[in-house]
Amino acid sequence: MRAPRNFRLLAGLGLLLGAGPVVAQLPTELPQGRFLQPTARVGDVVGYELTYRHRPDLEIIFPDSSAEFRPFEFVRKTARPTRTRKGVSLDQTVYYLRTFALDSVQQLRLPVTLLQGTDTLTVAPAEPARLQLLATAPLTLPDGPPALQQSTAPLPVEQQFNYPYWLAAAGLLVLLVAGLALGFGRRLRQRYQLYKLRKNHVYFLAQYARHIERFTLSRSLSNMERAITLWKNYLTGLEDNAINSLTTKEIVAHYQNDLDVSLALRVADRVIYGNQFTDDEVETDDAFARLRTFAERRYALVTASFQQ
């Protein structure tokens, strides 16, 4: 068997430099490579077996996935442990490859690297392994390419829900609502609070006038007590305080001895609790009017504070 060119070059360099020991270390056998099957189709995974018998003292490196496998592509490999018998070591690796080239016959020859101290030596099989490519369709048609037929009629396409556009629209809507809430949220809450205050105030005035009318017609102390209780409850809700649970003296002190509150509640206490009821309607009507006027003043103050 004729030695490869790299063997001859190294041997010549050894003779020129007097490196007789290096030449003595050259291997006596070459690797052997073969495909595990003779034929394959485009894209099929085929096995390429690389075998090398050598002396046990040699350090051998087989190709890895970064080697040149052209025209094949590397898929994976399986390696067997080194086996030594009767002074000969055997290394064997199977590379699983695939090809998408259209050549009818494809070849591959993988080299093996030998380590000798600081030197390396590359040896390859004497002949490349060959793989026959099976054609699944004729490369050329005997009668030439078929005639093309033009068809412009649209085909029915099933409508699908456009999720990206709907999600984008929903995101924009959320951003719009969030922007409106940040920009106009305080104003909207303010208007809603003013609407509630105005509604409660109108309801209070209507109910308060009804209790006064009933008191005027019946002169019943219970109607007067209901009017005073309604007034206290209204101020409790309006100012978020506990006026309805305070005594007359505490209420007067809370409102800093307001004249309307002081006079009106004293008249109401004298009539309700002291049973000092008189037929003079001027005093009781004045008390009711003072309480209504005070409630309207407090309502004006609260609404003004919301509008600031």
C-alpha positions in Angstrom: 0.0 0.0 0.0 1.4 3.4 -0.9 1.8 5.8 2.0 -0.1 9.1 1.9 1.6 12.3 0.9 1.7 13.7 4.5 3.6 10.5 5.5 6.1 11.0 2.8 6.6 14.7 3.7 7.2 13.9 7.3 9.6 11.1 6.5 11.5 13.4 4.2 11.7 16.1 6.8 12.9 13.5 9.3 15.7 12.4 7.1 16.8 16.0 6.3 16.9 17.0 10.0 18.3 13.7 11.2 15.1 12.9 13.0 15.4 9.1 12.7 13.4 8.4 15.9 10.4 10.4 14.6 10.3 8.3 11.4 10.4 5.2 13.5 7.3 6.3 15.3 5.1 6.6 12.2 2.1 4.2 12.2 2.2 1.2 10.0 -1.6 1.2 9.3 -4.1 3.7 8.0 -7.6 4.4 9.3 -10.5 2.8 7.5 -13.7 4.6 6.8 -16.9 3.2 5.3 -20.7 3.9 5.1 -22.9 1.4 6.9 -25.2 1.4 4.0 -24.4 1.7 0.3 -27.3 4.0 -0.7 -29.4 6.8 0.8 -31.9 9.4 -0.2 -31.7 13.2 0.3 -32.1 14.0 3.9 -31.7 10.5 5.2 -29.4 9.9 8.2 -26.6 7.4 7.3 -23.8 6.0 9.5 -20.1 6.5 8.6 -17.8 4.2 10.6 -14.2 5.3 11.2 -11.9 2.5 12.5 -8.2 2.7 13.4 -5.9 0.0 14.5 -2.6 1.2 16.1 0.1 0.6 18.6 -1.1 1.0 22.2 1.5 3.8 23.0 0.0 6.2 20.4 -2.4 8.9 21.4 -5.3 9.2 18.9 -7.8 11.9 18.4 -10.9 11.2 16.3 -12.8 14.1 14.6 -15.5 15.8 16.5 -18.6 17.7 15.4 -16.5 20.7 14.2 -14.7 18.7 11.6 -15.2 19.1 7.8 -17.9 16.6 6.7 -18.8 18.3 3.4 -21.0 17.4 1.4 -22.6 15.9 4.5 -24.0 17.5 7.7 -23.2 16.2 11.1 -26.1 14.9 13.2 -24.5 12.9 16.0 -21.8 10.3 16.8 -21.2 7.3 19.0 -17.8 6.2 20.1 -16.6 2.9 21.5 -13.9 2.6 24.2 -10.4 1.7 23.0 -9.9 -2.1 22.9 -6.4 -3.6 23.0 -5.7 -7.2 22.1 -2.3 -8.9 21.3 -0.5 -5.6 21.2 -2.9 -3.8 18.8 -5.4 -1.1 20.0 -8.7 -0.6 18.2 -10.6 2.8 18.2 -14.0 2.9 16.4 -16.5 5.8 16.1 -19.7 5.9 14.1 -20.8 9.3 12.7 -24.4 9.8 11.7 -24.7 12.2 8.8 -27.1 13.4 6.2 -26.8 15.1 2.9 -28.9 17.5 0.8 -26.5 17.6 -2.1 -27.8 16.2 -5.4 -24.6 14.4 -6.7 -25.3 10.9 -7.6 -22.2 9.6 -5.8 -20.9 11.4 -2.7 -17.6 10.7 -1.0 -16.1 11.2 2.5 -12.7 10.7 4.0 -12.2 11.6 7.6 -8.7 12.0 9.0 -7.4 10.9 12.4 -4.9 13.0 14.4 -1.9 11.4 16.2 -0.2 13.2 19.1 3.6 12.6 19.4 4.9 14.9 22.1 4.5 18.5 20.9 4.0 17.3 17.3 0.8 16.2 15.6 0.3 13.9 12.6 -2.8 13.6 10.5 -3.6 10.3 8.8 -6.6 9.5 6.7 -8.0 6.4 5.0 -6.3 5.5 1.7 -9.6 5.7 -0.3 -12.7 7.8 0.4 -15.9 6.0 1.3 -18.6 6.3 -1.4 -22.4 6.7 -1.0 -24.9 6.2 -3.8 -27.7 8.8 -3.8 -31.2 7.4 -4.6 -33.2 9.7 -6.8 -36.9 10.0 -5.7 -37.9 11.9 -8.8 -36.3 12.1 -12.3 -34.0 15.1 -12.6 -35.1 15.7 -16.2 -38.4 15.0 -17.8 -38.2 13.1 -21.2 -40.8 15.4 -22.8 -39.6 18.6 -21.3 -41.3 20.6 -18.5 -45.1 20.4 -18.4 -47.2 23.3 -19.7 -48.3 25.7 -17.0 -52.0 26.5 -16.7 -53.2 29.9 -15.5 -55.9 30.0 -12.9 -56.9 33.4 -11.4 -60.1 32.2 -9.7 -59.9 33.0 -5.9 -60.2 30.0 -3.6 -62.4 30.2 -0.5 -60.5 31.0 2.6 -61.9 30.4 6.1 -62.0 33.5 8.2 -60.0 33.5 11.3 -60.2 35.6 14.4 -57.5 38.3 14.3 -56.1 38.0 17.8 -53.2 40.4 17.5 -55.3 43.3 16.3 -58.0 42.7 19.0 -55.3 42.5 21.7 -53.7 45.7 20.4 -57.1 47.4 20.4 -57.8 46.2 23.9 -54.4 47.5 25.0 -55.0 50.9 23.5 -58.4 51.0 25.2 -56.9 50.2 28.6 -54.3 52.9 28.1 -57.0 55.4 27.1 -59.1 54.6 30.1 -56.1 54.8 32.4 -55.1 58.2 30.9 -58.6 59.5 31.3 -58.7 58.2 34.9 -55.4 59.9 35.7 -56.3 63.2 33.9 -59.9 63.5 34.8 -60.4 61.1 37.7 -60.2 63.8 40.3 -62.6 66.0 38.5 -65.1 63.2 38.0 -64.9 62.2 41.6 -65.4 65.8 42.6 -68.5 66.2 40.4 -69.9 62.9 41.7 -69.4 64.1 45.3 -71.1 67.4 44.5 -74.0 65.6 42.9 -74.4 63.4 46.0 -74.3 66.5 48.3 -76.8 68.4 46.2 -79.1 65.4 46.1 -79.0 64.8 49.9 -79.5 68.5 50.5 -82.6 68.7 48.4 -83.9 65.6 50.1 -83.2 67.1 53.5 -85.0 70.4 52.7 -88.0 68.5 51.4 -88.3 66.2 54.5 -87.5 69.1 56.9 -90.3 71.2 55.4 -92.7 68.3 55.6 -92.0 67.8 59.3 -92.5 71.6 60.0 -95.8 71.5 58.1 -97.0 68.6 60.1 -96.0 70.3 63.3 -97.8 73.5 62.3 -101.0 71.6 61.6 -100.9 69.3 64.6 -98.7 71.1 67.1 -97.4 67.7 68.0 -94.2 67.6 69.9 -93.2 64.3 68.1 -93.2 66.1 64.7 -90.9 68.8 66.1 -88.6 66.1 67.6 -88.5 64.4 64.2 -87.5 67.7 62.5 -84.6 68.2 65.0 -83.4 64.6 64.6 -83.5 65.0 60.8 -81.4 68.1 61.1 -78.8 66.4 63.3 -78.6 63.4 61.0 -78.2 65.6 57.9 -75.3 67.5 59.5 -73.7 64.2 60.6 -73.7 62.9 57.0 -72.7 66.2 55.5 -69.7 66.9 57.7 -68.9 63.3 58.6 -69.1 63.9 62.4 -71.2 62.6 65.3 -73.6 65.5 65.8 -76.6 63.2 66.2 -75.0 61.6 69.3 -74.2 64.9 71.1 -76.2 66.9 73.6 -77.5 70.4 72.9 -74.7 71.9 74.9 -72.0 69.9 73.1 -73.5 70.8 69.7 -73.4 74.5 70.5 -69.8 74.2 71.7 -68.9 72.2 68.6 -70.2 75.0 66.3 -68.5 77.6 68.5 -71.6 79.1 70.0 -73.2 79.9 66.7 -76.2 82.1 67.4 -78.7 80.3 65.1 -77.8 76.9 66.6 -77.8 78.2 70.2 -81.2 79.9 70.0 -83.0 77.3 68.0 -81.9 74.2 70.0 -82.7 75.9 73.3 -86.2 76.6 72.1 -86.5 73.0 70.9 -85.3 71.6 74.2 -87.6 73.8 76.2 -90.6 72.7 74.1 -89.7 69.0 73.8 -88.1 68.2 77.1 -89.4 71.0 79.3 -93.0 70.7 78.0 -93.1 74.4 77.9 -95.2 74.6 74.8 -96.9 77.9 73.9 -99.4 78.8 71.3 -97.0 81.4 69.9 -95.9 80.1 66.6 -93.4 82.9 66.0 -90.8 81.5 68.4 -90.9 77.9 67.0 -91.1 79.0 63.4 -88.0 81.2 64.0 -86.2 78.2 65.6 -87.0 76.0 62.5 -85.9 78.8 60.2 -82.6 79.3 62.0 -81.8 75.5 61.8 -82.6 75.5 58.1 -80.5 78.6 57.5 -77.6 77.0 59.4 -77.8 73.8 57.4 -77.7 75.7 54.2 -74.6 77.6 55.3 -72.8 74.4 56.2 -73.8 72.9 52.9 -72.3 75.9 51.1 -69.1 75.6 53.0 -68.8 71.9 52.3 -69.5 72.3 48.5 -67.0 75.2 48.3 -64.3 73.0 49.9 -64.9 70.3 47.2 -64.6 72.8 44.4 -61.2 74.2 45.5 
